[in-house]
């Protein structure tokens, strides 16, 4: 297993005339949780979709657990757990049926399917609604179902697109606790709008704007950039400064 | 990254990545292509029965098939111990019912965003297309099988040629596969199920209609015999009629197989192309 479980080099993606991602390099080692930040439309979701193989980059390479995603997509995807934005799922299925489907698609058979589903359900505290149809779940439980399918096969790499979006404070706390625990022996990329989440969970922060990286460092290094005198919403201040400066340069 | 990436064309990779993939995490081995197709098939097939789709589809299909056979084609009043009155309506029933089955297969995935989840599972596009198509076709075959009481009744009332009736059922199953492949392919072009349905009905109508004399007569006025024969051979109706008469011609079997294969292949290409956009 390589040192960097996630390694992306020179990722670029355009949609027609719009350049969504303009050359992003990322590497995340085992034991690290990378907070992926940026304003809406900065290219976060597009980058994550390229990292998971949903979108093909125009240029650049992605390696997941040492496997080239372009050369061996199935091998790379087996080592990856992904929570897409909005945690989409099959609404007409029951939680356990949905998790069993993802388990079978990942190659588990027989009693191992039930064991994996049981373990994933327990891990994200889905027991109260394990037999419920997904379309009838609350937003919080729906997101937990999405996280459960991403964890089910115990992947070394997790990519979570806004895992706490729309959750209440208790649910956010639980998900952050879970991500911290999982991050001890995995490589995790987590996109978020909430800067306090970066401080609470991440070991590293990356900020992108207009498809380019404008900051890469630890949450402490990010905090150190806050000008003297700013006492409230410190990270929000530096986030605005970084993304606004980049926007002015572009203009 | 090279633009030559094709989700469908990659099997399970070479030895080196395989070994790298085997680690303390994840499944111990890559499932076979068949196992991957079955996992998609199971989910899709079960979905029909998890919603009212199965009950509504089967009841309406069997009821309309019986109604058309008895009321419009005089199944019993013809005085013939055969099911020709039943089979002659199957292309038109298929033209409406197969798009109803196929319309949501990809458009719903795209509308709900679940396609992102499906495409990032360790499955190839080929596994997904094949699993979804086979589930819809198996469901259509279940509906068709539920019309066999007609066969039993005819066998009880007279002495039909069972070989011809069996050939009729097989021809109908193959016709349904052809029409379904049109619908599944068009479903990948839009995120709106209604648009997929209307486009599919229109495409199926054209595919059936080119075999009719009214269309061939129209072309006969100004085109060569070669054009008319080509049109007739492209029609699903021509090959369906050949088989339901109980006359075995290899071309009538090869036609649906090749149309299904070609359209599923186009479906894979469409989905892979969308992944690169």
Interface residues (C-beta under 8 A of the other chain):
Chain A: X1 X15 X49 X52 X53 X54 X55 X56 X57 X58 X59 X60 X61 X62 X65 X66 X67 X68 X70 X71 X72 X73 X74 X75 X76 X77 X78 X79 X80 X82 X84 X85 X86 X88 X89 X90 X91 X92 X93 X97 X101 X102 X104 X105 X106 X107 X108 X109 X149 X153 X154 X155 X156
Chain B: X1 X2 X3 X5 X7 X10 X11 X12 X13 X14 X17 X18 X20 X21 X23 X25 X26 X27 X28 X29 X30 X31 X35 X36 X38 X39 X40 X42 X43 X46 X47 X50 X51 X112 X113 X114 X116 X117 X119 X120 X121 X122 X123 X124 X275 X276 X277
